[in-house]
Amino acid sequence: MPLYIVSVDIGTQGCKAALYDENINKVSSSFRSLRLIGNEKVGIWQDPEEIYKACLGAIQELAEKEPNAINNVAAIGIDGQMAGIMGVDEDGKAVTSYDSWLDTRCRSYAEYMQKECASDITKITGGPVSFTHGPKILWLKNEYPDLYKKVYKFVTISAFITGKISVSKEEKYFFDFTGLQYSGFGDNLNKKWSDELLNNFKIDKSKMARIIDPCDIVGYTSRNFEKITGVKAGIPVIAGCGDTSASIYGAGVLEKGNLLDCAGTASVLCTSTDIFLPDIEKQTITMMRAPIDGVWYPMAYINGGGLCVRWARDCLKGSGELEYEALENAAEKEEPGCKGMIVIPHFGGRILPYAPEMRGGVIGLTWNQTEGAIYRSIMEGIAYEYAGYVKRFKEMYPQYFFDKLYTMGGGAKSRLFRQIKADVLETTTFICNEVDTALRGTAQLAAKAIGVSIEFERAVRETDVCKPDPERVETYKVMLERYQKAIKMFEDYYKNE
């Protein structure tokens, strides 16, 4: 009898679900959109119950599409957004909203943590302080002490949903180890909470959930889950992991020294290594664990980089997938470097290295610039920022070449974007066959958890390759120098504002 796996990926803008067979071939998929509540002035958050209902709806749709296969589901795995955090009570009910990774209300607490012990935090957690769990928890404790007191455990959004759909005889609240670099209080190398950091910031250790492996089975689907979705009760549910970690794992690009571009709502650039090497000096690279032990994904990201591309579409053309195509066609007609125009892509502040006061900008506008040039310049700006990450990777890991880039996510659909990255980074660029590699990675983890042996395949299309063009490479070298000067100028301007 064939076995099937349900995989769920909770992103910023939507919840995706997919049904995979035991060979990790996708059988069916579904999607439910999610909304961001608030704005930059009042904060940005999401409703955990809305996300829960979206997940249930997406899984229910799978059951309706594949009624026979759904009766043979052997495991369920959920991955989700990583840098946000929320609190639950002892009954698993949400005490707080899901404090999105896009929310910057905790800025003063991030700066406080940096002043207190920035180097120690990076050394222990593997990640520089930014708008992540530590500052968010401190913000809640100090700004909403009554809510903080009600929190039994702090969990990620995927752990919250996993707890809602399952029953367990053990402590059901957990924290998978791929999120430790965002925790602010976790000892990443030893997979435990750091008493030193918790004590420094007077955070109750009892409120921190147990740290576990993404492949651990944390419970079994409940009767209520069966009633709502049509998926049987008693099916193993794994802990799952962060969406970025799942994406990289699902792509199958685990060779040391390769570059991995997750072109989603955030623009994430990663590599792969077996060395835990926190970036204490430059505070730019964060050390994320792979969902399997012994592998690390050093990474950095542009906060909302993908949103910059969407913003350009909305402003220049209006909403709709066809408008992306029109803008891309216009951008392809523009010369590399767009006659000196530079877009700074930090619309929501620079996260790595930490400069939250910085904002986006356009330099070099003339009356002759077109919408295509603006659109292309945004893509180039993201690639220029990536070049800084690659430079830091080479400083930290001189034994690697970093000459291959694998790209995934919505931004990977754009051949122009892939070519720009190839030219700016001087890499051969490949596209993943399956854009939604997080779903695939989570399905693979679920299969592993229940003992299903699968051959690990690379989700890479070798036929659609972008190679660096020597002439464009030279053009972009000049533009990179200008970009670095512009970034320094913006940093100084906003720091002194």
C-alpha positions as CSV (number, residue, x, y, z in Angstrom):
1,M,0.0,0.0,0.0
2,P,1.5,3.4,-1.0
3,L,2.3,5.9,1.8
4,Y,1.8,9.6,1.6
5,I,3.0,12.6,3.6
6,V,1.3,16.0,4.2
7,S,3.7,18.9,4.3
8,V,2.8,22.4,5.3
9,D,4.8,25.6,4.8
10,I,3.7,28.7,6.7
11,G,5.0,31.8,5.0
12,T,4.5,35.5,5.6
13,Q,1.9,36.0,2.9
14,G,0.4,32.5,2.7
15,C,0.1,28.9,3.9
16,K,0.9,26.2,1.4
17,A,0.2,22.5,1.8
18,A,1.2,19.6,-0.4
19,L,0.7,15.9,-0.5
20,Y,3.7,13.8,-1.4
21,D,4.1,10.1,-2.1
22,E,6.8,8.0,-0.4
23,N,9.3,8.9,-3.2
24,I,8.7,12.6,-2.4
25,N,6.9,13.3,-5.6
26,K,4.2,16.0,-5.2
27,V,0.7,14.6,-5.8
28,S,-1.3,17.7,-5.0
29,S,-1.0,21.1,-3.4
30,S,-3.1,24.0,-2.0
31,F,-2.8,27.5,-0.8
32,R,-4.4,29.9,1.6
33,S,-3.5,33.6,1.8
34,L,-2.5,35.2,5.1
35,R,-2.7,38.8,6.0
36,L,-0.3,41.1,7.8
37,I,-2.0,43.3,10.4
38,G,-0.9,46.8,11.2
39,N,1.8,48.9,9.6
40,E,5.3,50.2,10.2
41,K,4.0,52.9,12.6
42,V,1.9,50.8,14.9
43,G,3.7,47.4,14.4
44,I,3.2,44.4,12.2
45,W,1.8,41.2,13.4
46,Q,-0.4,38.2,12.4
47,D,-3.3,36.4,14.1
48,P,-2.2,32.9,15.2
49,E,-5.8,31.6,14.9
50,E,-6.1,32.9,11.4
51,I,-3.0,31.1,10.5
52,Y,-4.3,27.9,12.2
53,K,-7.5,28.1,10.2
54,A,-5.6,28.7,7.0
55,C,-3.5,25.6,7.6
56,L,-6.6,23.5,8.3
57,G,-8.3,24.8,5.1
58,A,-5.2,24.0,3.0
59,I,-5.0,20.5,4.4
60,Q,-8.8,20.0,4.0
61,E,-8.4,20.9,0.3
62,L,-5.8,18.2,-0.2
63,A,-8.2,15.7,1.3
64,E,-10.9,16.8,-1.0
65,K,-8.6,16.6,-4.1
66,E,-7.1,13.3,-3.2
67,P,-9.6,11.3,-1.1
68,N,-8.0,7.9,-1.6
69,A,-4.4,9.1,-1.0
70,I,-5.4,11.0,2.1
71,N,-6.5,7.8,3.8
72,N,-2.9,6.5,3.5
73,V,-1.1,9.5,5.0
74,A,1.7,8.3,7.2
75,A,3.1,11.5,8.6
76,I,2.7,15.3,8.8
77,G,5.3,18.0,8.9
78,I,5.0,21.7,9.3
79,D,7.7,24.4,8.7
80,G,7.2,28.1,9.2
81,Q,8.5,31.7,9.6
82,M,11.6,31.8,11.8
83,A,12.3,35.2,13.3
84,G,8.9,35.9,14.8
85,I,7.8,34.5,18.2
86,M,4.5,34.2,20.2
87,G,3.4,33.1,23.6
88,V,1.0,30.3,24.6
89,D,-0.7,29.4,27.8
90,E,-0.7,25.9,29.4
91,D,-3.7,24.9,27.3
92,G,-1.9,25.9,24.1
93,K,-4.0,29.0,23.5
94,A,-2.4,32.0,22.0
95,V,-1.6,34.6,24.7
96,T,-0.1,37.0,22.2
97,S,-0.3,37.8,18.5
98,Y,2.4,36.3,16.3
99,D,5.0,39.1,16.4
100,S,6.1,39.1,12.8
101,W,9.8,39.2,11.8
102,L,8.8,42.4,9.9
103,D,7.8,44.1,13.2
104,T,10.3,46.6,14.5
105,R,8.6,47.7,17.8
106,C,11.4,45.9,19.7
107,R,14.1,48.1,18.3
108,S,15.1,49.8,21.6
109,Y,15.4,46.4,23.2
110,A,17.6,45.1,20.3
111,E,19.8,48.1,20.8
112,Y,19.9,47.4,24.6
113,M,20.9,43.8,24.0
114,Q,23.6,45.0,21.6
115,K,25.0,47.4,24.1
116,E,25.0,44.9,26.9
117,C,26.7,42.0,25.2
118,A,26.5,41.9,21.4
119,S,29.6,39.8,21.0
120,D,28.6,37.2,23.6
121,I,25.1,36.9,22.0
122,T,26.6,36.3,18.6
123,K,29.2,33.9,20.0
124,I,26.6,31.8,21.9
125,T,23.5,32.0,19.6
126,G,25.4,32.1,16.3
127,G,23.4,35.2,15.3
128,P,23.8,38.9,15.7
129,V,21.0,40.8,17.5
130,S,18.2,42.0,15.3
131,F,14.4,42.1,15.3
132,T,14.2,38.5,16.4
133,H,13.0,36.5,19.5
134,G,15.3,38.0,22.2
135,P,14.3,41.7,21.7
136,K,10.7,40.7,21.0
137,I,10.5,38.8,24.3
138,L,12.1,41.7,26.2
139,W,9.7,44.1,24.6
140,L,6.7,42.1,25.7
141,K,8.1,41.7,29.2
142,N,8.7,45.4,29.7
143,E,5.8,46.9,27.7
144,Y,3.1,44.4,28.4
145,P,4.1,42.7,31.7
146,D,0.6,41.3,32.4
147,L,0.7,39.5,29.0
148,Y,4.3,38.3,29.7
149,K,3.1,36.7,33.0
150,K,0.4,34.8,31.2
151,V,2.9,33.2,28.8
152,Y,3.6,29.6,29.7
153,K,6.0,29.0,26.7
154,F,7.4,31.0,23.9
155,V,7.0,29.2,20.6
156,T,7.4,29.7,16.8
157,I,4.3,29.8,14.6
158,S,4.9,26.3,13.2
159,A,5.3,24.9,16.7
160,F,2.0,26.5,17.7
161,I,0.2,25.0,14.8
162,T,1.8,21.6,15.4
163,G,0.6,21.7,19.0
164,K,-3.0,22.6,17.9
165,I,-3.4,19.7,15.5
166,S,-1.8,17.0,17.7
167,V,-2.1,15.2,21.0
168,S,0.9,14.1,23.1
169,K,1.6,12.4,26.4
170,E,4.8,14.5,26.7
171,E,5.3,18.2,27.0
172,K,3.9,19.4,23.7
173,Y,5.6,22.8,23.6
174,F,8.9,22.8,21.8
175,F,11.5,24.8,19.9
176,D,13.2,23.2,17.0
177,F,17.0,23.8,16.9
178,T,17.0,25.4,13.5
179,G,15.7,28.6,15.1
180,L,18.4,29.0,17.8
181,Q,20.4,31.7,16.0
182,Y,17.2,33.9,16.2
183,S,16.5,33.1,19.8
184,G,18.7,35.7,21.6
185,F,19.1,33.2,24.5
186,G,20.0,29.9,23.0
187,D,23.3,28.0,23.1
188,N,23.3,27.0,19.4
189,L,26.4,24.8,19.5
190,N,25.1,22.7,22.4
191,K,21.4,22.9,21.6
192,K,20.3,24.2,25.0
193,W,19.2,27.5,26.6
194,S,22.0,29.7,27.8
195,D,21.8,30.4,31.5
196,E,24.3,33.2,31.0
197,L,22.1,35.1,28.5
198,L,18.8,34.4,30.2
199,N,20.2,35.6,33.5
200,N,21.8,38.7,31.9
201,F,18.4,39.8,30.6
202,K,16.3,38.4,33.5
203,I,14.2,36.1,31.3
204,D,12.4,33.2,33.0
205,K,14.0,29.9,31.8
206,S,10.7,28.2,32.6
207,K,9.1,30.1,29.7
208,M,11.5,28.7,27.2
209,A,10.2,25.6,25.4
210,R,12.3,22.4,25.2
211,I,14.7,22.3,22.3
212,I,14.3,19.3,20.0
213,D,15.3,17.8,16.7
214,P,13.1,18.7,13.6
215,C,12.7,14.9,13.0
216,D,11.3,14.2,16.4
217,I,7.7,13.0,16.5
218,V,6.0,15.4,18.9
219,G,2.5,14.0,18.8
220,Y,-0.3,12.4,16.8
221,T,-3.2,14.0,14.9
222,S,-6.2,14.6,17.1
223,R,-9.9,13.6,16.6
224,N,-10.7,17.3,16.1
225,F,-8.2,17.6,13.4
226,E,-9.7,14.5,11.7
227,K,-13.2,16.0,12.0
228,I,-12.2,19.3,10.3
229,T,-9.8,18.1,7.6
230,G,-10.7,14.5,6.9
231,V,-7.2,13.4,7.7
232,K,-7.3,10.4,10.1
233,A,-6.5,10.8,13.8
234,G,-3.4,9.1,15.2
235,I,-0.9,10.1,12.4
236,P,2.6,11.0,13.6
237,V,3.4,14.7,13.5
238,I,7.0,15.8,13.4
239,A,8.5,18.9,15.0
240,G,9.4,20.4,11.7
241,C,11.7,23.3,11.3
242,G,12.1,26.9,10.1
243,D,11.1,27.6,6.5
244,T,14.5,28.8,5.3
245,S,16.2,25.7,6.7
246,A,13.6,23.5,5.1
247,S,13.9,25.3,1.8
248,I,17.7,24.8,1.6
249,Y,17.4,21.2,2.8
250,G,14.6,20.5,0.2
251,A,16.7,21.8,-2.6
252,G,19.3,19.1,-2.0
253,V,22.1,21.6,-2.4
254,L,24.2,20.5,0.6
255,E,27.7,20.7,-0.9
256,K,30.1,22.9,1.1
257,G,30.8,26.3,-0.4
258,N,27.8,26.5,-2.7
259,L,25.6,29.6,-2.5
260,L,21.8,29.3,-2.0
261,D,19.4,32.1,-2.8
262,C,16.0,32.0,-1.2
263,A,14.2,34.7,-3.2
264,G,11.0,35.1,-1.2
265,T,9.5,37.8,0.9
266,A,12.9,38.2,2.4
267,S,16.0,37.9,0.2
268,V,18.2,35.3,1.8
269,L,21.6,34.2,0.8
270,C,23.1,31.1,2.4
271,T,26.0,28.7,2.1
272,S,26.7,25.3,3.6
273,T,29.5,24.2,5.9
274,D,30.3,21.8,8.7
275,I,32.0,24.6,10.8
276,F,30.2,26.6,13.5
277,L,31.9,30.0,13.0
278,P,29.9,33.0,14.4
279,D,30.6,36.3,12.8
280,I,31.6,38.2,15.9
281,E,33.8,40.7,14.0
282,K,31.4,42.0,11.3
283,Q,28.0,41.0,12.8
284,T,26.7,40.2,9.3
285,I,26.5,36.4,9.0
286,T,24.1,34.4,11.2
287,M,24.7,30.7,11.8
288,M,21.6,28.6,11.1
289,R,21.5,24.9,11.7
290,A,20.4,22.6,9.0
291,P,17.5,20.3,10.0
292,I,20.1,17.5,10.2
293,D,23.0,17.5,12.6
294,G,26.5,18.3,11.5
295,V,25.5,20.8,8.8
296,W,25.3,24.6,9.2
297,Y,23.8,27.2,6.8
298,P,25.7,30.5,7.3
299,M,23.3,33.2,6.0
300,A,22.3,36.8,5.8
301,Y,19.2,38.5,4.5
302,I,17.5,41.7,3.3
303,N,14.5,42.4,5.4
304,G,11.6,42.3,2.9
305,G,13.8,42.3,-0.2
306,G,11.1,40.5,-2.2
307,L,8.6,43.1,-1.0
308,C,10.7,45.8,-2.7
309,V,10.1,44.0,-6.1
310,R,6.4,43.8,-5.3
311,W,6.3,47.4,-4.3
312,A,7.7,48.4,-7.7
313,R,5.1,46.4,-9.5
314,D,2.3,47.9,-7.4
315,C,3.5,51.5,-7.9
316,L,4.5,51.2,-11.6
317,K,1.9,48.8,-13.0
318,G,-0.6,47.7,-10.4
319,S,-1.2,44.2,-9.0
320,G,-1.2,41.0,-11.1
321,E,1.3,38.4,-12.3
322,L,1.1,39.8,-15.9
323,E,2.4,43.1,-14.7
324,Y,5.6,41.4,-13.5
325,E,6.1,40.1,-17.0
326,A,5.6,43.5,-18.5
327,L,8.1,45.1,-16.1
328,E,10.6,42.4,-16.7
329,N,10.4,42.9,-20.4
330,A,11.0,46.6,-19.9
331,A,13.9,45.9,-17.5
332,E,15.6,43.6,-20.0
333,K,15.9,46.5,-22.5
334,E,17.8,48.6,-20.0
335,E,21.6,48.4,-19.9
336,P,23.3,46.9,-16.9
337,G,23.8,49.5,-14.2
338,C,20.9,51.5,-15.5
339,K,23.2,54.5,-16.4
340,G,24.4,54.8,-12.8
341,M,21.1,54.5,-11.0
342,I,21.2,52.7,-7.7
343,V,18.4,51.5,-5.5
344,I,19.1,50.8,-1.8
345,P,16.7,47.9,-1.0
346,H,16.5,48.4,2.8
347,F,12.9,49.7,2.8
348,G,12.3,48.2,6.2
349,G,15.7,48.9,7.7
350,R,19.0,47.0,7.3
351,I,19.1,43.9,9.5
352,L,22.6,42.4,8.8
353,P,24.7,44.2,9.6
354,Y,22.3,45.9,12.0
355,A,21.2,49.4,10.9
356,P,17.5,49.5,11.5
357,E,17.2,53.2,11.1
358,M,18.3,53.0,7.4
359,R,15.7,53.2,4.7
360,G,15.5,52.5,1.0
361,G,16.4,55.1,-1.6
362,V,17.1,55.8,-5.3
363,I,20.3,57.5,-6.4
364,G,20.9,58.7,-10.0
365,L,17.4,59.4,-11.2
366,T,17.1,61.4,-14.4
367,W,14.2,62.5,-16.7
368,N,15.4,59.8,-19.1
369,Q,15.0,56.9,-16.6
370,T,12.1,54.5,-17.3
371,E,9.9,52.2,-15.2
372,G,12.1,49.4,-16.6
373,A,15.2,51.0,-15.2
374,I,13.7,51.4,-11.8
375,Y,12.5,47.8,-11.8
376,R,15.9,46.5,-12.9
377,S,17.7,48.7,-10.4
378,I,15.8,47.1,-7.5
379,M,17.0,43.7,-8.7
380,E,20.5,45.0,-9.0
381,G,20.4,46.6,-5.6
382,I,19.5,43.2,-4.0
383,A,22.3,41.6,-5.9
384,Y,24.8,44.3,-4.8
385,E,23.8,43.6,-1.2
386,Y,24.3,39.9,-1.8
387,A,27.8,40.7,-3.0
388,G,28.7,42.1,0.4
389,Y,27.5,38.8,1.9
390,V,29.6,36.8,-0.5
391,K,32.7,38.9,0.3
392,R,32.1,38.1,4.0
393,F,31.7,34.4,3.3
394,K,35.0,34.4,1.5
395,E,36.7,36.1,4.4
396,M,35.2,33.6,6.9
397,Y,35.7,30.5,4.7
398,P,38.7,31.0,2.4
399,Q,38.8,27.3,1.6
400,Y,35.6,27.6,-0.6
401,F,35.2,29.2,-4.0
402,F,31.5,30.2,-3.9
403,D,31.2,30.0,-7.6
404,K,27.8,28.3,-7.9
405,L,24.5,29.9,-6.9
406,Y,21.3,27.9,-6.6
407,T,18.1,30.0,-6.5
408,M,14.6,29.1,-5.2
409,G,11.4,30.9,-4.2
410,G,9.2,33.3,-6.1
411,G,12.1,35.5,-7.3
412,A,13.7,32.5,-9.0
413,K,11.0,32.6,-11.7
414,S,12.7,35.7,-13.2
415,R,15.4,34.8,-15.6
416,L,16.6,38.4,-15.6
417,F,17.0,38.4,-11.8
418,R,19.0,35.2,-12.0
419,Q,21.2,36.6,-14.7
420,I,21.8,39.8,-12.7
421,K,22.9,37.7,-9.7
422,A,25.2,35.6,-12.0
423,D,26.9,38.8,-13.3
424,V,27.1,40.7,-10.0
425,L,28.3,37.7,-7.9
426,E,30.4,36.1,-10.8
427,T,28.6,32.8,-10.2
428,T,27.1,30.1,-12.4
429,T,23.4,30.3,-11.4
430,F,21.0,27.3,-11.4
431,I,17.3,27.3,-10.7
432,C,15.5,24.8,-8.6
433,N,12.9,22.6,-10.4
434,E,10.5,23.0,-7.5
435,V,10.1,26.5,-6.4
436,D,8.5,25.4,-3.1
437,T,11.5,23.6,-1.8
438,A,10.4,24.2,1.9
439,L,7.4,21.8,1.3
440,R,9.7,19.2,-0.2
441,G,12.3,19.5,2.6
442,T,9.6,19.1,5.3
443,A,8.2,16.1,3.5
444,Q,11.7,14.6,3.4
445,L,12.1,15.2,7.2
446,A,8.7,13.6,7.9
447,A,9.7,10.5,5.8
448,K,12.9,10.2,7.6
449,A,11.1,10.4,11.0
450,I,8.9,7.4,10.2
451,G,11.8,5.4,8.7
452,V,10.9,5.7,5.0
453,S,14.2,5.4,3.1
454,I,14.3,7.8,0.1
455,E,17.0,8.7,-2.4
456,F,17.9,12.3,-1.8
457,E,17.6,14.1,-5.2
458,R,18.8,17.6,-6.1
459,A,15.9,19.8,-7.0
460,V,18.0,21.6,-9.6
461,R,17.3,22.3,-13.3
462,E,20.7,21.9,-15.0
463,T,19.3,23.1,-18.4
464,D,18.4,26.6,-17.4
465,V,21.7,28.0,-16.4
466,C,22.9,31.6,-16.2
467,K,26.6,32.2,-16.6
468,P,28.4,35.5,-15.8
469,D,29.0,37.7,-18.9
470,P,32.5,39.2,-18.8
471,E,31.4,42.6,-20.1
472,R,28.6,42.9,-17.6
473,V,30.8,41.7,-14.8
474,E,33.1,44.6,-15.4
475,T,30.2,47.1,-15.4
476,Y,28.9,45.7,-12.2
477,K,32.3,45.9,-10.5
478,V,32.1,49.7,-11.0
479,M,28.5,49.8,-9.8
480,L,29.4,47.7,-6.7
481,E,32.0,50.3,-5.6
482,R,29.3,53.0,-6.0
483,Y,26.8,50.9,-4.1
484,Q,29.2,50.5,-1.2
485,K,29.8,54.3,-1.1
486,A,26.0,54.9,-1.2
487,I,25.4,52.4,1.6
488,K,27.9,54.2,3.8
489,M,26.4,57.5,3.0
490,F,22.9,56.3,3.8
491,E,24.1,54.7,7.0
492,D,25.7,57.9,8.2
493,Y,22.7,60.0,7.2
494,Y,20.2,57.9,9.0
495,K,22.4,57.4,12.0
496,N,22.7,61.1,12.5
497,E,19.1,62.0,11.6
